[in-house]
Amino acid sequence: MPFEARDAEFLLSRPEFRRFLFAAIQSAGILGQTVSASTAASRDLSHLEGRRALGFDILMLAHAGQSEAVRGADPDGITTLNLSLIEALNHKDTNRDRRRTRDTTRYDELPPAG
């Protein structure tokens, strides 16, 4: 069963997939390398280029879900890359409550006004 444009369109509509796409792009080294210069993997350029090529392949598979107008104007998938970046950067952690609690006990020792 081949991967179709409507499959990619469905996936791109999901914020979870856009965050996955960003993680895949990051681990592929498209936006920057994550390996140290002293490791064996960094000295093996074919390994790093293979990872980058797979990252670009995944990006282009996802880019197939964009409209024909977007794909025509952006054949390199920058729009889809930007979509994944925006989702990853604007993701709200729903498990964390960021509201501050109002603690008024620190004022208990102050004398009353007046």
C-alpha positions, 0 to 999 in steps of 0.5 A, a space after each residue: 500500500 503506497 503512501 498517498 498525499 491524503 495520508 500526509 495531509 491527515 498527518 500534517 493536520 495532527 499537532 502530535 505528528 508535527 512534533 514528531 516530524 520536528 523530533 525526526 528532523 532534529 535527530 537527522 541533523 538537518 538543522 544542526 549536528 548533535 554529535 561530538 567531533 571526537 566520536 567515531 560517528 562524526 568522523 564517518 561522514 557517510 553515516 551523517 549524510 545518510 541520516 540527513 538524507 533520511 531526514 529530508 526524505 521524511 520531510 518530503 513525504 510529509 510535504 506531500 500533504 501540503 496543498 498543490 499551491 504550497 508544493 508548487 511554490 515551495 518544492 524544497 519543503 521549507 513550509 513543512 519544516 517551518 510548520 513543524 518548528 512552529 508546533 514544537 516551539 509553541 507546544 503547551 505542556 498540558 501536564 504542568 500548571 504554570 499559574 502562580 499561587 497567591 501566598 499571602 502568609 508572608 504579609 502576616 507579620 506586617 503591622 496593620 495600615 493606618 
